[in-house]
Amino acid sequence: MALNQERVMLLIEALESGDFNQIKGALRIDVRDKPCFCCLGVACELAVQHGVIPPAVYDGRWKYLGEYEHLPRLVRDWYGFSDDDPHLPTADYRHYLSMVTLNDGRHESFKEIAQFLRRALLEENTELGDV
């Protein structure tokens, strides 16, 4: 599946905007009644805003189409990602790291994750998910 560069650019811009509070461990967790998201949660929220999927539902955990840790298939397909946890190349293009690893394991900021996306998807036309 080919990446939809326009939609990936929307995600990059959202991650760089400062409009989303960052968390790890789930797509969405509310902290003091404020929604917080991992990088994939931001991708889901954009899909909600564009009418691709319904808003998250809370049943003890916030879930998008039943998912609370990875991208639902409809969201993945909307962006053209080949995986529910897309892998992005490191700066030297020798290794690939998943977006969950960048967000949760390496504690990269949304702006840093946006740079991974920008470099990998838009500037270098690197295919996503083929590790």
C-alpha positions in Angstrom: 0.0 0.0 0.0 1.4 3.4 -0.9 1.7 6.1 1.7 -0.7 9.0 1.5 1.9 11.7 1.8 -0.8 14.5 2.3 -2.2 12.6 5.3 1.2 11.8 6.7 2.0 15.5 6.4 -1.2 16.3 8.5 0.2 13.9 11.1 3.6 15.6 11.0 2.0 19.0 11.4 -0.2 17.8 14.3 2.8 16.4 16.1 4.7 19.6 15.6 1.8 21.9 16.6 2.0 21.6 20.4 -1.8 21.0 20.5 -1.5 17.5 21.9 -0.2 16.4 25.3 2.1 13.4 25.1 1.9 10.2 27.2 3.2 6.7 26.8 1.6 3.3 27.2 -1.7 3.8 25.3 -3.2 5.7 22.4 -5.0 7.9 24.8 -5.1 8.5 28.6 -6.8 11.4 30.3 -4.7 13.1 33.0 -6.6 15.5 35.2 -9.5 15.5 32.8 -7.2 16.4 29.9 -6.7 14.0 27.0 -3.1 12.9 26.4 -1.9 10.8 23.5 1.0 8.8 22.2 2.1 9.5 18.7 -0.2 6.9 17.3 -3.1 8.3 19.3 -2.5 11.6 17.6 -2.8 9.7 14.3 -6.2 8.3 15.5 -7.5 11.7 16.6 -6.8 13.1 13.1 -8.7 10.2 11.6 -11.6 11.1 13.9 -11.4 14.7 12.9 -11.6 13.7 9.2 -14.5 11.3 9.7 -12.5 8.2 9.1 -13.4 6.6 12.4 -15.7 7.4 15.3 -14.4 9.1 18.4 -12.6 7.0 21.1 -14.9 5.1 23.5 -14.0 4.7 27.2 -14.7 1.3 28.8 -12.0 1.5 31.4 -9.5 2.4 28.7 -9.8 4.8 25.8 -10.2 2.7 22.6 -10.4 3.6 18.9 -12.4 0.8 17.2 -11.4 -1.5 20.0 -7.7 -0.7 19.9 -5.9 1.0 22.8 -2.2 0.5 21.9 -1.9 0.2 18.1 -3.5 1.8 15.1 -6.8 0.3 14.0 -6.8 -1.1 10.5 -9.0 1.8 9.1 -6.5 4.4 10.4 -3.5 2.4 9.2 -5.1 2.2 5.7 -6.1 5.9 5.7 -2.4 6.9 6.1 -1.1 4.1 3.9 1.0 2.5 6.7 1.8 -1.1 6.2 1.8 -1.9 9.9 -0.2 -1.0 13.0 3.0 0.2 14.6 4.9 1.8 11.7 8.7 1.5 11.6 10.9 4.4 10.7 14.6 4.4 9.8 17.2 6.0 12.1 19.2 9.0 10.9 21.9 6.7 9.4 19.2 4.4 7.8 20.9 1.3 9.3 18.2 0.5 11.8 14.4 0.8 12.1 12.5 1.8 15.2 8.7 1.5 15.6 6.7 4.6 16.5 5.8 3.0 19.8 9.5 2.5 20.6 10.2 6.1 19.7 7.3 7.4 21.9 7.4 4.9 24.8 10.9 3.4 24.9 13.1 6.2 23.8 10.9 9.0 25.1 11.2 11.1 21.9 9.1 14.2 21.9 6.3 14.6 19.3 8.5 17.1 17.4 11.4 14.6 17.3 9.0 11.8 16.1 7.7 14.3 13.4 11.3 14.6 12.2 11.6 10.8 11.9 8.4 10.9 9.8 9.4 13.9 7.7 12.9 12.5 6.9 11.8 8.9 6.3 8.5 9.4 4.5 8.7 12.7 2.7 12.3 13.6 2.1 13.8 10.2 1.4 10.7 8.3 0.2 11.7 5.4 2.4 9.0 2.7 2.5 7.4 2.2 5.9 7.2 -1.0 7.8 9.6 -3.1 5.8 12.1 -4.1 8.5 
